[in-house]
Amino acid sequence: MSLSRTLALIGAPTDIGAGHRGASMGPEALRVAGLAEALRERGLEVLDVGNLVGPVNPWLPPTDGYRHLDEVVAWNRAVMDAVHAQLGLGRLPVLLGGDHCLGVGSITAVARHCRDTGKKLRILWLDAHADFNTSSVTPSGNVHGMPVACLCGLGPRALTHLGGQAPAIDPSEIRQVGIRSVDQGEKRLVKEYGLDIYDMRYIDEIGMKRAMEEALEGVDEHTHLHVSFDVDFLDPAIAPGVGTTVPGGPNYREAQLVMEMIADTGRLGSLDIVELNPAFDEHNRTGKLAVDLVESLFGKSTLMRD
């Protein structure tokens, strides 16, 4: 990634797809934690384009297996249009979420951009959850547990066809890292669709460095690398500010290594930072940690040896 590239911060303040209130405050928490300033200090040009506007969260039970589907679609369409517009201007979009249902809009836009420009797409989904649920598998109906399934063509038509083409991505384009919570029915679907998952058991066995080398294999100068960073990817001991904590996630050094190895490819083309929930945080500790890690994603490294 050339350091001359402009980053566009796009706020999406909604918890429309989540099971807890509060992720709607995530974009502001990232700003308060100094995201733009930290990236500018890295020599990057950073443009904060402000917040998208969408429907308020009605906080209703599911209808036909989905909670707030119309509102989720509206928010994702706004995200898709904003991300696609910034990519068209040659900028690197950074989506400040919001809950992870917004990954549908963001990645649909990125996939379309890759098709238009002839780039290969590689998605790194950093998360505690596989997010491959469907309405028949999840009783909650919360769409933040479904974005990967929707992107792979499995889900309500309004989301699977959000950008016109379905599926938006091929399952072979995504690598999931840090997974440690998968529902029983979801497990079956993930295997059926052949998702490439680097779960915590695998990472424990082979180490984070080797897992990331495998996840990044084949990334070259023709690749657009999209990182979808769900803050619950991190161990809750260091990142309590999320709605769905799952113990046993990457520690601080492992998370830094993930970000540094992505930065080393020089191919980062777009980024989501989602599920930061200040209502569960301690003095914005998780927000500050997210900013620290995103700095590493853009080249901050402690490496002193050649």
LUMLUM-681504 format. One record per residue (C-alpha): residue number from 0; residue in one letter; x, y, z. Coordinates in nm, 2 decimals, padded with zeros to 4 digits. Each point is the difference from the previous one (the first is absolute). Layout:
N
<NUM "A" <X Y Z>>
...
# end
This chain:
306
<0 "M" <00.00 00.00 00.00>>
<1 "S" <00.14 00.34 -00.10>>
<2 "L" <00.02 00.24 00.29>>
<3 "S" <-00.14 00.27 -00.23>>
<4 "R" <-00.34 -00.16 -00.01>>
<5 "T" <-00.28 00.18 00.18>>
<6 "L" <-00.20 -00.18 00.26>>
<7 "A" <-00.37 00.09 00.02>>
<8 "L" <-00.16 -00.07 00.34>>
<9 "I" <-00.37 -00.08 -00.03>>
<10 "G" <-00.21 -00.02 00.31>>
<11 "A" <-00.30 -00.23 00.02>>
<12 "P" <-00.15 00.06 00.34>>
<13 "T" <-00.25 -00.29 00.03>>
<14 "D" <-00.05 -00.31 00.21>>
<15 "I" <-00.29 -00.11 -00.24>>
<16 "G" <00.13 -00.36 -00.04>>
<17 "A" <00.12 -00.06 00.35>>
<18 "G" <-00.14 -00.17 00.31>>
<19 "H" <00.12 00.28 00.24>>
<20 "R" <-00.04 00.37 -00.02>>
<21 "G" <00.31 00.22 -00.02>>
<22 "A" <00.20 -00.08 -00.31>>
<23 "S" <-00.16 00.31 -00.15>>
<24 "M" <00.25 00.20 00.22>>
<25 "G" <00.30 -00.18 -00.15>>
<26 "P" <00.09 00.26 -00.27>>
<27 "E" <00.01 00.28 00.26>>
<28 "A" <00.21 -00.21 00.24>>
<29 "L" <00.25 -00.07 -00.27>>
<30 "R" <00.02 00.38 -00.08>>
<31 "V" <00.03 00.08 00.37>>
<32 "A" <00.29 -00.26 00.03>>
<33 "G" <00.18 00.21 -00.27>>
<34 "L" <-00.02 -00.23 -00.31>>
<35 "A" <00.04 00.28 -00.26>>
<36 "E" <00.28 00.17 00.19>>
<37 "A" <00.19 -00.32 00.05>>
<38 "L" <-00.02 -00.09 -00.37>>
<39 "R" <00.10 00.36 -00.10>>
<40 "E" <00.31 -00.04 00.22>>
<41 "R" <00.09 -00.30 -00.21>>
<42 "G" <00.02 00.24 -00.30>>
<43 "L" <-00.34 -00.10 -00.14>>
<44 "E" <-00.25 00.24 -00.14>>
<45 "V" <-00.32 -00.06 00.19>>
<46 "L" <-00.34 00.14 -00.09>>
<47 "D" <-00.29 -00.05 00.24>>
<48 "V" <-00.31 00.02 -00.22>>
<49 "G" <-00.23 -00.01 00.31>>
<50 "N" <-00.29 -00.24 00.08>>
<51 "L" <-00.24 -00.17 -00.23>>
<52 "V" <-00.37 00.04 00.09>>
<53 "G" <-00.25 -00.29 00.02>>
<54 "P" <-00.31 -00.11 00.18>>
<55 "V" <00.00 -00.01 00.37>>
<56 "N" <00.00 -00.34 00.18>>
<57 "P" <-00.36 -00.10 00.07>>
<58 "W" <00.11 -00.28 00.24>>
<59 "L" <-00.26 -00.25 -00.10>>
<60 "P" <-00.01 -00.38 00.00>>
<61 "P" <00.07 -00.19 -00.33>>
<62 "T" <-00.24 00.00 -00.29>>
<63 "D" <00.02 -00.32 -00.22>>
<64 "G" <00.34 -00.08 00.17>>
<65 "Y" <00.17 00.34 -00.04>>
<66 "R" <00.01 00.30 00.24>>
<67 "H" <-00.03 00.34 -00.16>>
<68 "L" <00.06 -00.13 -00.36>>
<69 "D" <-00.13 00.32 -00.17>>
<70 "E" <00.21 00.22 00.22>>
<71 "V" <00.31 -00.23 -00.04>>
<72 "V" <-00.04 00.02 -00.38>>
<73 "A" <-00.03 00.38 00.01>>
<74 "W" <00.32 00.03 00.21>>
<75 "N" <00.19 -00.24 -00.22>>
<76 "R" <-00.10 00.18 -00.32>>
<77 "A" <00.13 00.33 00.15>>
<78 "V" <00.32 -00.17 00.09>>
<79 "M" <00.04 -00.17 -00.34>>
<80 "D" <-00.05 00.33 -00.18>>
<81 "A" <00.24 00.19 00.22>>
<82 "V" <00.27 -00.26 -00.02>>
<83 "H" <-00.03 -00.04 -00.37>>
<84 "A" <00.01 00.38 -00.05>>
<85 "Q" <00.32 00.03 00.20>>
<86 "L" <00.17 -00.29 -00.19>>
<87 "G" <-00.10 00.17 -00.32>>
<88 "L" <00.18 00.31 00.11>>
<89 "G" <00.31 -00.21 00.06>>
<90 "R" <-00.02 00.02 00.38>>
<91 "L" <00.02 -00.27 00.26>>
<92 "P" <-00.33 -00.03 00.18>>
<93 "V" <00.00 -00.06 00.37>>
<94 "L" <-00.34 -00.09 00.13>>
<95 "L" <-00.06 00.10 00.36>>
<96 "G" <-00.27 -00.23 00.13>>
<97 "G" <-00.26 -00.07 00.12>>
<98 "D" <-00.07 -00.37 00.02>>
<99 "H" <00.14 -00.26 -00.23>>
<100 "C" <-00.32 -00.03 -00.22>>
<101 "L" <00.15 00.30 -00.18>>
<102 "G" <00.27 -00.23 -00.14>>
<103 "V" <-00.26 -00.10 -00.27>>
<104 "G" <-00.01 00.36 -00.14>>
<105 "S" <00.37 00.06 00.04>>
<106 "I" <00.12 -00.32 -00.17>>
<107 "T" <-00.27 00.00 -00.27>>
<108 "A" <00.15 00.34 -00.10>>
<109 "V" <00.36 -00.12 00.01>>
<110 "A" <-00.09 -00.31 -00.20>>
<111 "R" <-00.16 00.21 -00.27>>
<112 "H" <00.30 00.23 -00.01>>
<113 "C" <00.23 -00.30 -00.04>>
<114 "R" <-00.21 -00.13 -00.29>>
<115 "D" <00.01 00.34 -00.16>>
<116 "T" <00.37 00.04 00.03>>
<117 "G" <00.10 -00.36 -00.06>>
<118 "K" <00.15 -00.05 00.35>>
<119 "K" <00.00 -00.32 00.19>>
<120 "L" <-00.19 00.03 00.33>>
<121 "R" <00.13 -00.14 00.33>>
<122 "I" <-00.20 00.06 00.32>>
<123 "L" <00.14 -00.05 00.34>>
<124 "W" <-00.29 -00.04 00.25>>
<125 "L" <00.15 00.05 00.35>>
<126 "D" <-00.27 -00.11 00.24>>
<127 "A" <-00.10 -00.23 00.28>>
<128 "H" <-00.30 -00.11 -00.20>>
<129 "A" <-00.03 -00.15 -00.35>>
<130 "D" <-00.31 00.22 -00.07>>
<131 "F" <-00.14 -00.27 -00.23>>
<132 "N" <-00.34 -00.04 00.16>>
<133 "T" <-00.34 00.00 -00.18>>
<134 "S" <-00.35 00.06 00.14>>
<135 "S" <-00.05 -00.37 00.02>>
<136 "V" <00.31 -00.05 00.21>>
<137 "T" <-00.01 00.29 00.24>>
<138 "P" <-00.30 00.05 00.23>>
<139 "S" <00.10 00.37 00.07>>
<140 "G" <-00.04 00.12 -00.36>>
<141 "N" <00.28 00.25 00.06>>
<142 "V" <00.15 00.08 -00.34>>
<143 "H" <00.35 00.08 00.14>>
<144 "G" <00.04 -00.38 00.02>>
<145 "M" <-00.08 -00.05 -00.37>>
<146 "P" <00.21 00.23 -00.22>>
<147 "V" <00.25 -00.26 -00.13>>
<148 "A" <-00.30 -00.23 -00.09>>
<149 "C" <-00.17 00.29 -00.18>>
<150 "L" <00.32 00.09 -00.19>>
<151 "C" <00.03 -00.36 -00.11>>
<152 "G" <-00.36 00.01 -00.13>>
<153 "L" <-00.18 -00.16 00.29>>
<154 "G" <-00.27 00.22 00.17>>
<155 "P" <-00.28 00.24 -00.08>>
<156 "R" <00.00 00.12 -00.37>>
<157 "A" <00.01 00.36 00.11>>
<158 "L" <00.35 -00.06 00.14>>
<159 "T" <00.14 -00.27 -00.22>>
<160 "H" <-00.08 00.21 -00.31>>
<161 "L" <00.08 00.34 00.16>>
<162 "G" <00.24 00.09 -00.27>>
<163 "G" <-00.19 -00.17 -00.28>>
<164 "Q" <00.23 -00.30 -00.04>>
<165 "A" <-00.04 -00.31 00.22>>
<166 "P" <00.20 -00.14 00.16>>
<167 "A" <00.20 00.32 00.06>>
<168 "I" <00.31 -00.21 00.07>>
<169 "D" <00.12 -00.35 -00.04>>
<170 "P" <00.07 -00.18 00.33>>
<171 "S" <00.36 -00.06 -00.13>>
<172 "E" <00.07 00.37 00.03>>
<173 "I" <-00.04 00.01 00.38>>
<174 "R" <00.23 -00.11 00.29>>
<175 "Q" <-00.14 00.01 00.35>>
<176 "V" <00.25 00.04 00.28>>
<177 "G" <-00.06 -00.03 00.38>>
<178 "I" <-00.33 -00.19 -00.02>>
<179 "R" <-00.10 -00.17 00.33>>
<180 "S" <-00.38 00.02 00.01>>
<181 "V" <-00.20 -00.19 -00.27>>
<182 "D" <-00.36 -00.12 00.04>>
<183 "Q" <-00.07 -00.36 -00.08>>
<184 "G" <-00.21 00.06 -00.31>>
<185 "E" <00.25 00.27 -00.11>>
<186 "K" <00.28 -00.25 00.02>>
<187 "R" <-00.17 -00.22 -00.25>>
<188 "L" <-00.05 00.29 -00.24>>
<189 "V" <00.36 00.12 00.03>>
<190 "K" <00.12 -00.35 -00.10>>
<191 "E" <-00.25 -00.02 -00.28>>
<192 "Y" <00.12 00.33 -00.15>>
<193 "G" <00.37 -00.09 00.06>>
<194 "L" <00.09 00.31 00.20>>
<195 "D" <00.37 00.03 00.09>>
<196 "I" <00.00 00.05 00.37>>
<197 "Y" <00.30 00.05 00.23>>
<198 "D" <-00.16 -00.07 00.33>>
<199 "M" <00.17 00.05 00.34>>
<200 "R" <00.07 -00.37 00.04>>
<201 "Y" <00.19 00.00 -00.33>>
<202 "I" <00.18 00.32 00.09>>
<203 "D" <00.10 -00.15 00.34>>
<204 "E" <00.14 -00.30 -00.18>>
<205 "I" <00.20 00.17 -00.27>>
<206 "G" <00.05 00.35 00.13>>
<207 "M" <-00.14 00.33 -00.13>>
<208 "K" <00.29 00.07 -00.24>>
<209 "R" <-00.05 -00.32 -00.20>>
<210 "A" <-00.38 00.04 00.01>>
<211 "M" <00.03 00.35 -00.15>>
<212 "E" <00.26 -00.12 -00.26>>
<213 "E" <-00.26 -00.25 -00.11>>
<214 "A" <-00.29 00.25 00.01>>
<215 "L" <00.20 00.25 -00.21>>
<216 "E" <00.14 -00.26 -00.25>>
<217 "G" <-00.05 00.11 -00.36>>
<218 "V" <-00.04 00.37 00.08>>
<219 "D" <00.20 00.19 -00.26>>
<220 "E" <00.00 00.33 -00.19>>
<221 "H" <-00.32 -00.09 -00.17>>
<222 "T" <-00.19 -00.05 00.33>>
<223 "H" <-00.23 00.24 00.18>>
<224 "L" <00.02 -00.10 00.37>>
<225 "H" <-00.31 00.08 00.21>>
<226 "V" <00.02 -00.03 00.37>>
<227 "S" <-00.32 -00.03 00.20>>
<228 "F" <00.10 00.05 00.36>>
<229 "D" <-00.26 -00.09 00.26>>
<230 "V" <00.14 00.12 00.33>>
<231 "D" <-00.13 -00.32 00.17>>
<232 "F" <00.28 -00.18 -00.19>>
<233 "L" <00.22 00.11 00.29>>
<234 "D" <00.00 -00.17 00.34>>
<235 "P" <-00.25 00.17 00.23>>
<236 "A" <00.28 00.03 00.26>>
<237 "I" <00.15 00.27 -00.21>>
<238 "A" <-00.31 00.11 -00.19>>
<239 "P" <-00.31 00.00 00.23>>
<240 "G" <-00.19 00.26 -00.21>>
<241 "V" <-00.21 -00.23 -00.22>>
<242 "G" <-00.35 -00.14 00.02>>
<243 "T" <00.09 -00.36 -00.06>>
<244 "T" <00.32 -00.10 00.19>>
<245 "V" <00.15 -00.34 -00.05>>
<246 "P" <00.29 -00.10 00.22>>
<247 "G" <00.32 -00.15 -00.16>>
<248 "G" <00.07 00.25 -00.27>>
<249 "P" <00.33 00.14 -00.13>>
<250 "N" <00.21 00.19 00.26>>
<251 "Y" <00.16 00.34 -00.06>>
<252 "R" <00.31 -00.13 -00.16>>
<253 "E" <-00.18 -00.25 -00.22>>
<254 "A" <-00.24 00.27 -00.12>>
<255 "Q" <00.29 00.24 -00.07>>
<256 "L" <00.17 -00.27 -00.20>>
<257 "V" <-00.32 -00.05 -00.21>>
<258 "M" <-00.01 00.37 -00.08>>
<259 "E" <00.37 00.03 -00.07>>
<260 "M" <00.00 -00.30 -00.24>>
<261 "I" <-00.30 00.15 -00.19>>
<262 "A" <00.19 00.33 -00.02>>
<263 "D" <00.30 -00.18 -00.13>>
<264 "T" <-00.19 -00.11 -00.31>>
<265 "G" <-00.05 00.36 -00.11>>
<266 "R" <-00.34 -00.11 -00.15>>
<267 "L" <-00.25 00.14 00.26>>
<268 "G" <-00.27 00.16 -00.21>>
<269 "S" <-00.30 00.04 00.24>>
<270 "L" <-00.08 -00.05 00.36>>
<271 "D" <-00.30 -00.05 00.24>>
<272 "I" <00.03 00.06 00.37>>
<273 "V" <-00.32 -00.13 00.16>>
<274 "E" <-00.18 -00.10 00.32>>
<275 "L" <00.18 00.24 00.23>>
<276 "N" <-00.25 00.06 00.28>>
<277 "P" <00.10 00.28 00.24>>
<278 "A" <-00.29 -00.10 00.23>>
<279 "F" <00.19 -00.31 00.10>>
<280 "D" <00.34 00.17 00.00>>
<281 "E" <00.22 00.14 00.28>>
<282 "H" <00.10 00.36 -00.08>>
<283 "N" <00.02 -00.07 -00.37>>
<284 "R" <00.28 -00.25 00.06>>
<285 "T" <-00.12 -00.22 -00.29>>
<286 "G" <-00.03 00.30 -00.23>>
<287 "K" <00.36 00.10 00.07>>
<288 "L" <00.12 -00.36 -00.06>>
<289 "A" <-00.19 -00.01 -00.33>>
<290 "V" <00.18 00.32 -00.11>>
<291 "D" <00.33 -00.14 00.11>>
<292 "L" <-00.06 -00.31 -00.21>>
<293 "V" <-00.12 00.19 -00.30>>
<294 "E" <00.32 00.21 00.02>>
<295 "S" <00.19 -00.33 -00.04>>
<296 "L" <-00.22 -00.09 -00.29>>
<297 "F" <00.13 00.31 -00.17>>
<298 "G" <00.37 -00.06 00.07>>
<299 "K" <00.08 00.07 00.37>>
<300 "S" <00.24 -00.28 00.10>>
<301 "T" <00.22 -00.07 00.30>>
<302 "L" <00.24 -00.21 -00.22>>
<303 "M" <00.36 00.10 00.06>>
<304 "R" <00.18 -00.29 -00.16>>
<305 "D" <00.08 -00.04 -00.36>>
# end
